[in-house]
């Protein structure tokens, strides 16, 4: 059974940083492109960033490009999202998932990690 466990969220002030982790199990993590998504109340879940299976290729939404970094440790089956210079508009629940080339996701969503950016 696939399991996605996001962690590392919290309450921070604008300009501060957080690092999210996504521990996975139940599938061959190293074979899949992975991605981070986020959702705010009243809005659909949106794609934030993705990374290729080897970790060499990364892509970011315009809203986070230059501030967020996505990485992975295939030996630990874990995905990361380093978020720097956080803004109030980054406040959301953050989720990870495996991502197909067409943008669809493969697995049932985990519980997510809540990030609140507020002064």
C-alpha positions as CSV (number, residue, x, y, z in Angstrom):
1,X,0.0,0.0,0.0
2,X,1.3,3.4,-1.0
3,X,1.9,5.8,1.8
4,X,2.8,9.5,1.5
5,X,3.7,11.3,4.7
6,X,4.4,15.1,4.6
7,X,6.0,16.8,7.5
8,X,7.9,20.0,8.4
9,X,5.1,22.5,8.2
10,X,4.6,25.3,10.7
11,X,4.0,28.9,11.5
12,X,6.6,31.3,10.3
13,X,7.0,35.0,9.6
14,X,7.3,36.5,6.1
15,X,10.9,36.1,4.9
16,X,11.6,33.0,6.9
17,X,12.2,29.5,5.6
18,X,10.8,26.0,6.1
19,X,11.8,22.6,4.8
20,X,9.1,20.1,4.0
21,X,9.7,16.4,3.8
22,X,7.7,13.7,2.2
23,X,8.5,10.2,3.3
24,X,7.1,7.5,1.0
25,X,6.6,3.8,1.0
26,X,4.8,1.1,-1.0
27,X,6.2,2.0,-4.5
28,X,9.6,2.2,-6.2
29,X,10.2,5.8,-5.4
30,X,13.4,6.1,-7.5
31,X,11.5,5.3,-10.7
32,X,8.9,8.1,-10.4
33,X,8.8,11.8,-11.1
34,X,7.6,13.5,-8.0
35,X,6.0,16.8,-7.2
36,X,4.7,19.1,-4.5
37,X,1.3,20.6,-4.6
38,X,-0.6,23.0,-2.3
39,X,-4.1,23.9,-1.5
40,X,-5.7,26.9,0.2
41,X,-9.3,27.0,1.4
42,X,-11.7,27.6,-1.4
43,X,-9.2,26.9,-4.1
44,X,-8.2,23.8,-6.1
45,X,-4.9,22.1,-5.4
46,X,-2.2,23.6,-7.5
47,X,1.1,22.3,-8.6
48,X,4.2,23.9,-7.0
49,X,7.2,22.0,-8.3
50,X,8.3,18.7,-9.7
51,X,11.5,16.7,-10.0
52,X,12.6,13.9,-12.3
53,X,13.3,10.4,-11.1
54,X,17.0,11.0,-11.1
55,X,16.8,14.4,-9.4
56,X,18.4,16.2,-12.4
57,X,15.4,17.9,-13.8
58,X,13.3,20.3,-11.8
59,X,10.4,22.7,-12.6
60,X,8.7,25.4,-10.5
61,X,5.5,27.4,-10.6
62,X,6.2,31.0,-11.4
63,X,4.9,32.0,-8.0
64,X,7.7,30.1,-6.2
65,X,10.5,30.1,-8.8
66,X,13.7,31.4,-7.2
67,X,12.4,30.9,-3.7
68,X,11.7,27.2,-3.5
69,X,14.0,24.2,-4.2
70,X,12.8,20.7,-4.7
71,X,15.1,17.7,-4.1
72,X,14.9,14.0,-3.4
73,X,16.9,11.3,-1.7
74,X,16.2,8.1,-3.6
75,X,18.1,6.0,-0.9
76,X,15.6,7.3,1.7
77,X,12.5,7.3,-0.5
78,X,12.0,10.9,0.5
79,X,11.1,14.1,-1.3
80,X,12.0,17.6,0.0
81,X,10.8,21.1,-0.5
82,X,13.0,23.9,0.7
83,X,11.0,27.1,1.0
84,X,12.9,30.4,1.4
85,X,11.7,34.0,1.6
86,X,8.2,32.8,2.5
87,X,5.3,35.1,1.7
88,X,1.8,35.2,3.2
89,X,0.4,33.9,-0.1
90,X,2.4,30.7,0.4
91,X,0.1,29.8,3.3
92,X,-1.5,26.5,2.3
93,X,-1.6,22.8,2.9
94,X,1.3,21.2,1.0
95,X,1.2,17.7,-0.5
96,X,3.5,15.4,-2.4
97,X,2.7,12.8,-5.0
98,X,4.1,11.0,-8.0
99,X,3.4,12.9,-11.2
100,X,2.8,11.6,-14.7
101,X,4.0,13.4,-17.8
102,X,0.5,14.5,-18.5
103,X,0.3,16.2,-15.0
104,X,-1.9,13.7,-13.4
105,X,-0.9,12.1,-10.1
106,X,-0.7,8.4,-9.3
107,X,-1.5,8.0,-5.6
108,X,-4.1,8.8,-3.0
109,X,-3.2,12.1,-1.3
110,X,-1.5,12.1,2.1
111,X,-2.5,14.2,5.0
112,X,-0.4,17.1,4.0
113,X,1.7,19.6,5.9
114,X,0.3,23.0,6.9
115,X,2.3,26.1,6.3
116,X,1.2,29.4,7.7
117,X,3.1,32.5,6.9
118,X,2.0,35.4,9.0
119,X,3.5,38.4,10.8
